[in-house]
């Protein structure tokens, strides 16, 4: 019987072990999509306890704790930090088969050098050991990033953000780079609460009237150029309902005026507005050589009771099941017709969409610049972010495209202890390729395979984002 999570964890062939230890494990990290706070990175605090580092803001863990019967006071409430940690220890012991079990123990090993398994029995010792280290400056936020060899991370930022902390970090931090990501979600969310107020905020910031579609696009373009000057390489969009229905500028302006008058909109009207803005934003991205991320398929804030109590992003979102291939093809084609389709990363949340997106990406790869994998099948995201989900993403990309062009893993995380997920992904990647070679499905060309692993782990992303 193998030892739990030994150095060859998940590496079940000699080839996988060599690929991981000689190539994957040595590659630094580029994390081009996460939800970390640039202010927290700049201020560089030390955490008061492992509870704060692990459980503050991590809705993956919150969902598991609720499923384990933990009262909300010890999940997101003001319960005692040690009691919260004990509740997490009990939850993690009961998380057999869940990726949280592996992630938790990878974090204990890589950040704290703790090989012991977390349980209610071991919790007191692990609590003391982690807290003792976290109190030291060597374990401050920035040093946690350096400990994991993070070279680049891209935060997720609203167009109205000042980017003050990005600018401060750029002026004083040399060990790694923190770049903003342009996420115009509030400008796209015509159907959501606060939309008129957000347009007013954008108008005040840019001195551009935002009572018509041209004004909104001009204001967003000004903010986009501000982001580019701050190092922005990538943009992000969450697509959760109709996102492309063809429309003219006049039609979209009429829809916008209805919304500003407080009148109800149809789903078709919202889809027309979304598609018009996304098309023009995508063209702006193409002209600035930015990548466009499309995260497709979440259904959000499904518990009205808990949304009223805790607000968004607290663990009450899940997988939607709408079909969107025709709309996506039409959106991409609307930009591609004039050769203004930017580099694009397509993420699915519903596993049924993996092959569809892998095939869709292949429709738009042609480009005169020789960009490898211009349209990417994004890494397994959120509810697909586990071993089976990662394997499915690799299989879909290999079957219908080129796995060799993949730009690798992201954390999509709010936790500074989450970067061992890159290791998890790389181990699964080496395992899969090792199995193919072992089964005689690919030749045992170690030189090429080591180079392949380094490219997927690091170099493809560096080239794609021109870092």
C-alpha positions in Angstrom: 0.0 0.0 0.0 1.4 3.4 -1.0 2.0 6.0 1.7 -0.5 8.8 1.7 0.6 11.7 -0.5 4.2 10.7 -0.7 6.6 12.5 -3.2 5.2 10.3 -6.0 1.5 11.1 -5.2 -0.7 10.5 -8.3 2.4 9.5 -10.3 1.7 5.9 -11.2 4.4 5.2 -13.9 8.1 5.7 -14.1 7.6 8.2 -17.0 5.1 10.3 -15.0 7.5 10.4 -12.0 10.4 11.6 -14.2 8.3 14.2 -16.0 7.0 15.6 -12.8 10.2 15.7 -10.8 12.5 16.8 -13.7 10.2 19.3 -15.4 6.8 20.2 -13.8 8.0 20.6 -10.2 10.7 23.0 -11.2 8.5 25.4 -13.2 7.5 28.7 -11.5 3.8 29.7 -11.5 1.9 32.1 -13.7 -1.6 32.4 -12.2 -3.5 34.4 -14.8 -6.9 34.3 -13.1 -7.6 34.7 -9.4 -9.6 36.8 -7.0 -6.8 37.9 -4.6 -6.7 41.3 -3.1 -3.9 43.6 -4.5 -4.3 45.7 -1.4 -3.6 42.7 0.8 -0.5 41.8 -1.3 0.8 45.3 -1.1 0.2 45.7 2.7 1.8 42.2 3.2 0.2 41.3 6.5 0.9 38.1 8.5 -2.2 36.1 9.3 -3.4 36.0 12.9 -4.2 32.3 12.6 -4.5 29.4 10.1 -8.3 29.9 10.4 -8.0 33.4 8.9 -5.6 32.2 6.2 -7.8 29.1 5.3 -11.4 29.9 6.0 -11.8 33.7 5.3 -13.4 34.1 1.9 -13.1 30.4 0.7 -16.5 29.3 -0.4 -15.2 25.9 -1.4 -14.5 25.2 2.2 -17.7 26.9 3.4 -19.9 24.6 1.2 -18.2 21.5 2.6 -18.6 22.7 6.2 -22.3 23.4 5.7 -22.7 19.9 4.2 -21.0 18.5 7.3 -23.6 20.2 9.5 -21.4 23.0 10.8 -23.6 25.9 12.0 -23.1 29.2 10.0 -21.6 30.9 13.1 -18.6 28.7 12.6 -18.6 29.0 8.8 -18.9 32.7 7.9 -20.0 34.0 11.3 -18.2 35.5 14.3 -17.5 32.2 16.0 -14.2 31.6 17.8 -11.3 31.0 15.4 -10.2 27.8 17.1 -13.7 26.4 17.1 -13.9 27.2 13.4 -10.6 25.4 12.8 -11.9 22.3 14.8 -15.0 22.3 12.6 -12.9 22.4 9.5 -10.7 19.6 10.8 -13.8 17.4 11.3 -15.1 18.4 7.9 -11.8 17.6 6.1 -11.7 14.1 7.7 -15.1 13.5 6.3 -14.2 14.8 2.8 -13.0 11.5 1.4 -12.9 11.7 -2.4 -13.2 15.5 -2.4 -10.3 17.5 -3.9 -10.4 19.6 -0.7 -8.8 16.7 1.1 -5.8 16.7 -1.3 -5.6 20.5 -1.5 -5.6 20.8 2.3 -2.8 18.4 2.8 -0.7 19.7 -0.1 -1.0 23.1 1.6 0.1 21.7 4.9 3.0 20.0 3.3 4.2 22.8 1.0 3.7 25.8 3.1 4.2 24.5 6.6 6.2 21.2 6.2 3.5 19.2 8.0 3.0 15.7 6.8 0.4 14.7 9.4 -3.2 14.3 8.3 -5.7 16.9 9.7 -8.4 15.5 11.9 -10.0 16.5 15.2 -7.3 14.5 17.0 -4.4 16.2 15.3 -6.0 19.6 15.1 -4.5 21.1 18.3 -0.9 20.3 17.2 -1.4 21.5 13.7 -3.1 24.6 14.9 -0.1 25.5 17.0 2.4 24.6 14.4 0.7 26.6 11.6 0.1 29.7 13.8 3.6 29.7 15.0 4.9 29.9 11.5 2.2 32.4 10.3 3.3 34.8 13.0 6.7 35.1 11.4 7.5 37.6 8.6 8.8 34.8 6.5 5.1 33.7 6.2 3.6 37.1 5.3 1.3 37.3 2.2 4.1 38.2 -0.2 6.4 35.6 1.2 3.7 33.0 0.8 3.7 33.8 -2.9 7.5 33.7 -3.1 7.5 30.4 -1.3 5.5 28.9 -4.1 7.6 30.5 -6.9 4.8 32.7 -8.1 6.1 34.8 -11.0 3.0 36.5 -12.2 -0.6 36.7 -10.9 -3.5 38.5 -12.5 -6.2 39.8 -10.1 -9.8 40.5 -11.1 -10.7 44.1 -11.1 -13.7 46.4 -12.0 -13.1 49.0 -14.7 -13.8 51.7 -12.0 -11.0 50.5 -9.7 -8.2 53.0 -9.2 -5.5 50.3 -9.5 -3.6 52.2 -6.7 -2.2 49.0 -5.2 -1.1 47.6 -8.5 0.8 50.8 -9.2 2.5 50.7 -5.7 3.4 47.0 -6.2 4.9 47.7 -9.6 7.1 50.3 -8.1 8.6 48.3 -5.3 8.1 44.5 -5.8 10.7 42.7 -8.0 10.2 39.1 -7.0 6.8 38.8 -8.8 4.4 40.8 -10.8 0.8 41.6 -10.0 -1.3 42.7 -13.1 -4.9 43.8 -13.1 -7.6 42.0 -15.1 -10.4 44.1 -16.8 -13.8 42.7 -15.8 -16.6 44.9 -17.0 -19.3 42.7 -15.4 -21.3 45.6 -13.9 -21.4 47.5 -17.2 -22.7 44.4 -18.9 -25.3 43.5 -16.2 -28.1 45.6 -17.6 -30.6 43.3 -15.9 -29.0 43.5 -12.4 -29.6 45.7 -9.4 -27.4 48.8 -9.3 -26.9 49.0 -13.1 -28.0 52.7 -13.4 -25.9 53.7 -10.4 -22.8 51.9 -11.9 -23.2 53.9 -15.1 -23.3 57.1 -13.1 -20.1 56.0 -11.4 -18.4 55.3 -14.7 -19.7 58.6 -16.1 -18.3 60.6 -13.1 -14.9 58.8 -13.4 -14.4 59.4 -17.1 -16.5 62.6 -17.8 -18.2 60.7 -20.6 -22.1 60.6 -20.6 -23.2 57.0 -20.2 -26.9 57.4 -21.2 -26.3 55.8 -24.6 -24.3 52.8 -25.9 -21.6 54.9 -27.6 -20.9 56.7 -24.3 -20.7 53.5 -22.3 -18.3 52.0 -24.8 -16.2 55.2 -24.9 -16.0 55.2 -21.1 -15.1 51.6 -20.9 -12.4 52.1 -23.6 -10.8 54.9 -21.5 -10.7 52.7 -18.5 -9.4 49.8 -20.6 -6.4 52.0 -21.7 -5.8 52.9 -18.1 -5.7 49.2 -17.2 -3.3 48.5 -20.1 -0.9 51.2 -18.9 -1.0 49.4 -15.5 0.1 46.1 -17.1 -3.2 44.5 -17.9 -2.8 41.4 -20.1 -6.2 39.7 -19.8 -9.9 40.5 -19.4 -12.7 38.5 -17.9 -16.5 38.0 -18.4 -19.0 35.8 -16.6 -21.7 34.6 -19.1 -24.8 33.2 -17.2 -27.7 33.7 -19.6 -28.3 35.0 -23.1 -25.1 36.7 -24.1 -25.4 37.1 -27.9 -28.5 38.0 -29.9 -27.8 40.2 -32.9 -28.9 43.8 -32.6 -28.3 47.2 -34.1 -27.1 50.2 -32.2 -30.5 51.8 -32.4 -32.1 48.7 -30.9 -29.6 48.5 -28.1 -30.1 52.2 -27.3 -33.8 51.7 -27.0 -33.3 48.8 -24.6 -30.9 50.9 -22.5 -33.4 53.7 -22.3 -36.1 51.4 -21.1 -33.7 50.2 -18.3 -32.8 53.7 -17.3 -36.5 54.6 -17.0 -36.9 51.6 -14.7 -39.0 49.5 -17.1 -38.7 45.7 -17.2 -36.6 44.1 -19.9 -37.1 40.8 -21.7 -34.5 38.1 -21.8 -34.1 38.8 -25.5 -33.5 42.5 -24.9 -30.9 41.7 -22.3 -29.2 39.3 -24.7 -29.1 41.9 -27.4 -27.4 44.4 -25.1 -24.9 41.8 -23.8 -24.0 40.7 -27.3 -23.5 44.2 -28.6 -21.2 45.2 -25.8 -19.3 42.0 -25.8 -18.6 42.3 -29.5 -17.3 45.8 -29.3 -15.3 45.0 -26.2 -13.7 42.0 -27.9 -12.6 44.1 -30.8 -11.1 46.6 -28.4 -9.2 43.7 -26.7 -8.0 42.5 -30.1 -6.5 45.9 -31.0 -4.6 46.0 -27.7 -3.5 42.3 -27.9 -5.4 41.4 -24.7 -6.8 37.9 -24.0 -10.5 37.6 -23.4 -11.7 35.1 -20.8 -15.3 33.8 -21.0 -16.4 31.9 -17.9 -19.7 30.3 -19.0 -22.4 28.5 -17.1 -22.8 29.6 -13.5 -26.2 30.0 -11.8 -25.7 32.4 -8.9 -27.2 33.3 -5.6 -29.7 30.5 -5.6 -30.6 30.8 -1.9 -32.5 34.0 -1.4 -32.4 33.5 2.3 -28.6 33.3 2.5 -28.1 35.9 -0.2 -30.0 38.4 1.9 -28.0 37.4 4.9 -24.4 37.1 3.5 -24.5 38.6 0.0 -22.8 37.2 -3.2 -19.8 34.9 -3.5 -20.6 33.1 -0.3 -21.1 29.5 -1.6 -24.6 29.5 -3.0 -23.8 29.4 -6.7 -23.7 26.2 -8.8 -23.8 24.7 -12.3 -26.3 25.9 -14.9 -27.4 23.6 -17.7 -28.4 26.0 -20.5 -27.3 25.3 -24.1 -25.3 28.1 -25.7 -23.3 26.8 -28.6 -25.2 28.8 -31.3 -24.8 32.0 -29.3 -21.2 31.5 -28.7 -20.5 30.7 -32.3 -22.3 33.9 -33.4 -20.4 36.0 -30.8 -17.0 34.7 -31.9 -17.9 35.0 -35.5 -19.1 38.6 -35.1 -15.6 39.5 -34.1 -13.8 37.1 -36.4 -15.6 38.3 -39.6 -13.4 41.5 -39.5 -10.4 39.6 -38.1 -10.9 41.4 -34.7 -11.4 38.3 -32.6 -8.9 38.5 -29.6 -7.1 35.7 -28.0 -9.9 33.9 -26.2 -10.1 31.4 -23.3 -13.3 29.4 -23.0 -14.2 28.0 -19.6 -17.1 25.6 -19.1 -18.8 25.0 -15.7 -21.0 22.2 -16.8 -19.0 19.1 -17.8 -21.4 18.4 -20.7 -19.9 21.4 -22.5 -16.3 20.3 -22.5 -16.2 18.7 -26.0 -18.5 21.4 -27.4 -16.1 24.2 -26.4 -13.0 22.2 -27.5 -14.5 21.8 -30.9 -15.7 25.5 -30.9 -12.2 26.7 -30.2 -10.9 24.9 -33.3 -13.2 26.9 -35.5 -11.3 30.2 -34.8 -7.7 29.2 -34.5 -6.6 30.6 -37.9 -4.5 33.7 -37.5 -1.7 35.4 -39.4 0.5 35.9 -36.4 1.2 32.3 -35.7 -0.3 32.3 -32.2 -0.4 28.8 -30.9 -3.7 28.0 -29.4 -5.2 31.4 -30.0 -8.5 30.1 -28.8 -8.0 28.1 -25.6 -10.1 25.5 -23.9 -9.7 26.9 -20.3 -8.5 24.6 -17.5 -11.1 22.8 -15.4 -13.0 25.6 -13.6 -14.7 25.7 -10.2 -17.0 22.7 -9.9 -14.9 20.9 -12.5 -11.7 21.7 -10.5 -10.9 18.1 -9.4 -9.0 15.2 -10.7 -11.7 13.8 -12.9 -12.6 17.3 -14.2 -9.0 18.1 -15.0 -8.6 14.7 -16.8 -11.8 15.4 -18.8 -10.5 18.8 -19.8 -7.1 17.3 -20.9 -8.9 14.5 -22.8 -11.3 16.9 -24.6 -8.4 19.2 -25.6 -6.2 16.3 -26.8 -9.1 14.6 -28.6 -10.4 17.7 -30.4 -7.4 20.1 -30.4 -3.8 20.2 -29.3 -3.1 19.6 -25.6 0.5 20.8 -26.3 -0.8 24.4 -26.7 -2.5 24.6 -23.4 -1.7 27.6 -21.2 -2.1 25.5 -18.0 -3.7 25.9 -14.6 -5.2 28.8 -12.7 -6.3 28.9 -9.1 -9.5 31.1 -9.5 -9.0 31.5 -5.8 -9.4 34.0 -3.0 -6.9 32.2 -0.8 -3.1 32.9 -0.7 -2.6 29.3 0.3 -4.1 27.9 -2.9 -1.1 27.8 -5.2 -0.4 24.2 -4.6 -3.4 23.6 -6.9 -0.9 24.2 -9.7 1.1 21.2 -8.4 -2.1 19.1 -8.3 -2.8 19.9 -11.9 0.8 19.2 -13.0 0.8 15.8 -11.2 -2.4 14.9 -13.0 -1.0 16.1 -16.4 2.2 14.0 -15.9 0.1 11.0 -14.8 -2.0 11.2 -18.0 0.9 11.6 -20.4 2.8 8.9 -18.6 -0.2 6.5 -19.0 -0.4 7.3 -22.7 3.3 6.5 -23.1 3.1 3.4 -20.9 0.2 2.1 -23.0 2.1 2.6 -26.3 -0.2 5.4 -27.4 2.7 7.9 -27.7 6.4 7.2 -28.1 8.8 7.4 -25.1 10.6 10.6 -26.3 11.8 11.9 -23.0 13.4 15.0 -24.4 10.2 16.1 -26.1 8.0 15.1 -23.3 10.0 17.1 -20.7 9.8 20.1 -23.0 6.1 19.6 -23.4 5.5 19.6 -19.6 7.5 22.7 -19.2 5.6 24.5 -21.9 2.2 23.6 -20.5 3.3 24.4 -16.9 4.9 27.7 -17.7 6.2 28.7 -21.2 2.9 28.6 -23.1 1.3 31.1 -20.8 4.4 33.4 -20.9 4.1 33.4 -24.7 0.4 33.7 -24.8 0.2 36.7 -22.5 3.5 38.1 -23.8 5.0 38.3 -20.3 
